[in-house]
Amino acid sequence: MKKPTYAQLARMDKSYLWHPFTQMESWEKEEILIIERGRGNYLIDVKGRRYLDGVSSLWTNVHGHGKRYIDAAIKGQLGRIAHSTFLGLSHPGAIVLSKMLLDIVPPGLERVFYSDNGATAVEIAIKMALQYWHNIGEPQRYLFVSLDNAYHGDTIGSVSVGGIGLFHSTYKPLLFETVKAPSPYCYRCGLGLEYPSCGLACARKVGDILASNEGKVAGLVIEPMIQAAGGFILSPPGYLKAIEEITKRHGVLLIADEVATGFGRTGRMFACEHEHVSPDIMTAAKGISGGYLPVAATFTTGRVYDAFLGGYGEKKTFYHGHTYTANPLGVAACIANLELFRKERVIRRLRPKIRLLKEGLGRIAALEHVGEVRQIGMMTGIELVRDRATKEPYPFEQRTGARVCFETRKHGIFIRPLDDVVVLMPPLSITERQLSYLLKSVEGAIRAVTEQR
Ligand SMILES: *Cc1c(COP(=O)(O)O)cnc(C)c1O
């Protein structure tokens, strides 16, 4: 078949496709980018134009695109086998990877259950937590506590523990019952308080919720340190640790969703490390394969795992699995990803980049329509506001964040916002020069969109 032109591809895309999280009516009118290749930290479209991948292809890419070492690992695996089932069979890659992962996750986690995306990893965590209590004879513990502004994926179970009205409210009739705790969103504190004089009142509220539902709560699900899709909401120092202590005190399972934060994004391998937190269950996906292939994992402690052991007649088995669980090609990418972290000392080499990012963000924070800049490691959210003094947001339909991101395309950058929070989350392999360019361009784009008279 002859290679289709950009115009042909764009026409077919707009005629046949339905893109995720996309208002297709406006998509059909836009000039869309069609990416054909990737090189290092750049995406290259069918017209040959290069775009710095400022959000790591939706928070997944770690070492850049076309990384030889990962490419070779996948090709090597392809020469052996592309897929064999994990239901009733095993394979070397998955076994080796499990040990590599357990060596780096927070202490206490001793088992890996594979799946293929973040939402399923969370579904698995929820079902495991519920069944854990069932299996040890406490079936009355069925409630889950989660946070306002939480995002754990788009399947019904994951949406049930989500807390983003815009994404989730439509599906309410389908969702299971949860109890929502306040978001640790200091810039717009729901309790009307200020850190640190608040004494972490939002965490204490979680304690109140657990106390008033004593013996009924199975688990608490949380994005450690930063609520990502909810708007890059950073929890204040001590919050996560306080949550860990509260869940321990009430004997509730702590489920840490590290799907966005895992694999170096926050400057540590996992966000839980920032406050030395050891969850009972932890999920990972996005960066686990270096951003190459869909792989996810749910980790549990030995205590949770042991509750599922028993004779067949006891029916304690975890009846859950996905057809492509532990796909060997994906697993090969994961192993290569972790080897690169070690070989290239990725975490240590992030330090100067994180410092540079912080400096550049200082200038952006001073702009007239920037309400707050939130950064942890290589994750940055820039919240735009119509009025800095009153924190008044822009009208939703003006799509101010989206317009800023569109503006950066002129500078050869691809980024994607969360409403009016401009997100920067480049691959960990971004160079200091590229990072400076990204910051300068974003600063210019924010000024061009928000300071035009
Ligand atoms: C992206 C995300 C998910 C969902 O992952 P998918 O692979 O898109 O299903 C879950 N939890 C968090 C914290 C995420 O950021």
The ligand as a Gaussian input file, in Angstrom:
#p B3LYP/6-31G(d) Opt

LIG

0 1
 C       -3.021000       6.913000      34.917000
 C       -3.393000       6.464000      36.282000
 C       -4.154000       5.308000      36.472000
 C       -4.760000       4.539000      35.325000
 O       -3.802000       3.924000      34.542000
 P       -4.242000       3.363000      33.089000
 O       -3.055000       2.605000      32.636000
 O       -4.525000       4.575000      32.258000
 O       -5.440000       2.524000      33.285000
 C       -4.370000       4.887000      37.760000
 N       -3.886000       5.550000      38.813000
 C       -3.156000       6.681000      38.666000
 C       -2.613000       7.367000      39.874000
 C       -2.897000       7.183000      37.401000
 O       -2.220000       8.325000      37.241000

